[in-house]
Amino acid sequence: MATLTTSYQLIASKYIGEVSGSGVATKSVYLRVYAKHGTQDIVNNKSPVSYKSTLYVEGSGTYFYTGATTTKSLSGTGAAATSGSAVGNYNLGETTLSEISGTVSHNSAGAASISVTAGWTSTPWGISGSVTGTATLPTIPRVTKPTFSKTSCTMNGSDSITITMNPASGTFIHKIRYAFGSLTQKAEGITPMVADFTMPGYAEAKFTPPVSLCSQIPNSMSGTCTITCYTYTAEGKLIGSYDQKVTLNVPTYTPKISSITLNGNALRDGAYVQGKSTVTVNTTFDTQNWYGATIKSYYATLDGKTYTGNPFTSSVLSSGSKTVTVNITDSRGKTAQKTSSSITVYAYAKPNITEFTLTRDENTPTTVVATVKGNIASIGEKNGQLVEVTLNGVTKPVQTSKYTINGTTTFTDVPTDSSFSGTAYLADYYTSTTKTVVLPTVDVTMDFHHSGKGVAFGKVAEKEDLLDIDWDVKIKGNPLNNFEFWQGSNIGWTFKKYVSGEIEAYRSVSNNTSVQTAYGNGYYNGAVLSINLPPDFLDNAFPVINATVQSTQAQILDVSIASYNQAERKISYYITSPAKQATTYQMWVHFRVVGRWK
């Protein structure tokens, strides 16, 4: 289909018959239609049009007279039709029959088409026909398609995109909106705007993306923004819209960890204590310049362990200088790390009595000197200390220096004809320990019990019906200073009793465990184990406990005695190792315990 111009164009031509005349050969006759447009009205979206019809007879230059009545008609889109009759002369070649004009309205897209129909009849000659032609009009520009200075912009409040309108008419006005993330029909950052529209004649607008838009893409450093330019007539009638996609970028940044606060728990006068104290860690973040990003992952390391909560409270701490290192990743994949200030965790071990003796004065046997040696963890000079000895129902403090125990206390009026159990008591702020030894009677060669039914050598006779010897004994040259007089078994233990009052017991216990819980400078099995001594052992006295580990694998394992409960005769212990043993091993713990029998 042809497109009209401002000059007449042949739209259609049709053969309708033949004519002849005096001195003229027979000629073919054609009916033709033409059309053209005038200056288009862009504002009102209309085009002026003109149509004409012609009769074309083959040949040229010779005068041709019809001598008969003819009728003609012409109609076209947007124009008033015309028709009529006439007797006329026609030249050979082309003769104009009719011409009409009108106005065609275009659609909202600016497009339009026309149709034109012409008719001609010559009754005497028997010629009659019509012809119809169609054509399109040039599209009238309607929607403004602006140009953009760039298609990528940073959302920092200063970077901008210049939008040049180039409207089809200087009377057109525009509205500019954008969609980004979950936002639609937004105008923030677009200038200049007056009463929501650009003023007529404005050639440019600017889009300066505000920083607040960054929060629309918390998981990405860039996103696609659709800018829409709406075109209106001066009266506010919407003509149409045009979309342009641009990329908006988040400014470069690094997440910031503001602070790591450490608050100690179970401190001793403000000091952290190994195996006792924990620390609560609270991390704060400066998210003001994260541009809407959120924390995707968080973890902190402390004392060889990893924690993922915030805030969090640690496990009990081992000794030494400790720091917390916090690592974060935000929702855009950016990372940050910060290490806290250090704290000092003081080493701690239970009070330990290394030596306890009771000695009668050589000149005054009723006077007894108690000597106690041992250790208490100082915890930076903040631990408590109490050292006492109880003998024959009397308790006295031991005078000694702090923490490294080496002192004595003196008891008087202690009977010489009886032996007594003496107990040393060593305590700190957290716990205590005791050790019991026996104070024998004075040394005598031989002594008879006052009942006359007991005798003792090397000591005072304390019991009737008993031969009590406190010296080493030889029978035919063979020493017999502490001979065994009874063997037995009870609750899995086998034991021997000696005439000296000593009992020696043995037992092996099977354990299947791993050793991978950190403690101090090594590892332990993570839970306390326990075993009870048989009731043959003297109550309220501390035996000497030895234990070793035998494993099916060549691993470095040991036993650590945690405590001994006198009332229940219960030994509590751990399996330990200087290296982490993640595999569960079968092992035997062999106990040898020496104490006093009832």
C-alpha positions, 0 to 999 in steps of 0.5 A: 500500500502506497504512502501519500506525499504532498504531491498527487500520487496515482492510487489506482487505474482501471480499464473501462472500455474503448471509444472511437471517433471521426478520423480517430482509431479505436482507443482504450479508456482508463479511469484513474484516481489520485491522492495527496496530503497537506501539512499535517496537524501534529497537535491535533493528530490530523492530516488534510487530504485531496483526491482527484479522478481522471479519464485517460484515453490512449494517445495524445494530441488529437482533439476528441469530442464525445458528443454524448452525455457523461456522468461522474462521481468521486468520494474519499476518506474524510472528504465530501463526495461529489457527482454530476453529469456533463457533455464535454470534449476530451483530449486524447491522453488524461483529462481531470474529471473531479477533485475534492478535499477533506481532513483525516484523523489519525489514531492514537499511534499517529497512523491513518489510511485513506480509500478513494473511489471514482465512477464514470459512465458514457451512455451512448458509447456504452462505457461505464466503470468505477475504480477504488484505491487505498493508501496510508498517510505518514504517521504523525509523531505522538509519544516522545522518545527521550534520549538518555545521557547514560544507562548506568548510575550510582545511587549516591545522591549526586550522580545523575542521568540527563533525559532529553525530551525531543517532543514532536510538538513544543506544546506537549508536556511530560510526566516521568516516573520510575520503577525499582525493586518493589517501588512503582510510579516514583518521582523522587529524584527527578527534576525539574517537575512543576505540578507533577509535569514538565512545563511546555518547552522543557527540553531536559529533565534529570534523574538523580537516584537517592541513596534510599533506593539502595535498600530496594536491592539488599542482596545485590550491588546493582539493579534494573530501573525502568524509567517511563516518560508519559506524553500529554497534550497541553490540555493534559490528554495522555498520548502514550508512554515510552520505557527506558531501562537503566542500571542503578549501582550501590556505592562502594562500601565495607561493612563495619563492626562497631564494637565487641563488648566482653562481660565476664561471668563467675569472676573472682574479684574481677579476675577471670579464672581457668575452668570457672569463668565464662565471658558474654560477648556482644557485637554491635554493627554500624549499618548506616553505610551498608546501604540496606544490606543485612547480616547474612552470616556471623561467627566468632572465635574464642579460646579455640571454639566457634560461636554463631550467636550474638550475643553469646556466652562462652564455655568455661575458659582455659588459662592465658590471654584471650581475644574474640575475633568476629567475622561477618558477611552481609547480604551482598557478600561483603565481609568484615573482621574485628578482634576484641581487646584481650582478657587474661584468664588466670590458671587455676587448679584445686588446692593440693597438699603435697606433705602432711606430718605429725611429729611428737616433741622428743622432750615433751611427747604430749606436744605435737608439731603439724607440718603442712606443705602444698599449693593454692592457685593465686589467681592474680593474688585474689584467691582465698586461702585457709590452712588448718589442722585437726588433731584429737578434736582440736582445730588450729590454723597453720601459719604460712605464706600465701599460695605456696604453703609451708607452715606449722602449728603446734598441739599440746596435751596430746595423750601419748598412750593412744594414736590419733588421726590428724587431718590437714585442711586446705581451702581456697575460694572455690573448694578444699582438700584434706589429707589424713595421717595417723599420729602413733603413740610414744615409742616404748619397748613393750607395753601391756594393755591396762586390761592385762589382755593386750601387749604392744612392742615399740608403742603403747598397747591401745587395744585388748586382745591384740598383739600390736607391733610397731617395729619391723619384724624378722623371723629367722632373718626374714623381714616381716614389718607389715605382713598381710593377714587377710585377702578379700574382694568386694564390689569388683575390687580385690584387696589385701589387709595388713597388720599395720592397718593398711589396706591395698585394693586393685580394680580394672574398669573398661571405658570406651570413649574419645578425648576431644573436649578442650581443657587447659592445655590439653583435652579430656573425655568431656564427662566425669567418670566415677567408681566407689571403693569397697566399704572396707576402707576407713570412712572420712580418710583420704586414701592414696589413689593411683591410676593408669590407662591401657588402650587398644591403640597406641595413643597418649592417654592418662587418668586425672583424679578429679575428687574423692568423696569421703562419705561415699568413698567415691573416686571421680576421674577423667580420661585425658590426653595432650592431643585431641583424640576424636576416635572412640577407643576401648581402654582399661583404667587400672586402679591401685588404692592404698588406705586404712581399713576399718 
